[in-house]
């Protein structure tokens, strides 16, 4: 009788129990959770990288032509104020119900942070450093790639960290077009009142944001070893 009762006991994520924390759910739906997490990571990373690729020339243009700076910053900030519930459907006619829609939308959202951080980082390079590099024979391209960008990295990475954490959160909205990574699980958990699914996906989003942030901190330390001596 005891064994039979134990066998008939409802699972912690059944309709009768519906616990927030449920190890059985994580075990039974492991592949589904892994697939959603990998999709979330992929969309986040590609979106931030695309945003960086777009932000780089915009920041250089704003620095070279100060008259355009206000317009560029206004446009990138304006895009960020567009609700994702409106932006993604606006992209669908051009990119369809695909991951591309989510990636483009998130890359556009990241511009407001990345363009500003690039501009501030480049402006933080001392003028005497630029003059010394020019005196040593560096042309505009060499000055930018070998002097200015390395010195601007701390500010750039700081902006990149904010953009990445923000993108991790915004990726969940991609569930509107069925490409939201963990957002798909969150949406399903809300619609079906599936607490274990909702809680697990939400916690994974937080963990993912923290891990990516730590990874960028480590990357900055590797790329800017001279800052350790300055801090000491």
Secondary structure, 3 states (H helix, E strand, C coil): CHHHHHHHCCCCCCCCCCCCCCHHHHHHCHHHHHHHHHHHHHHHHHHHHHHHHHHHHHHHHHHHCHHHHHHHHHHHHHHHHCCHHHHHHHHHHHHCCCHHHHHHHHHHHHHHHHHHHHHHHHHCCCHHHHHHHHHCCCCHHHHHHHHHHHHHHHHHHHHHHHHHHHHHHHHHHHHHHCCCCHHHHHHHHHHHCCHHHHHHHHHHHHHHHHHHHHHHHHHHHHHCCHHHHHHC
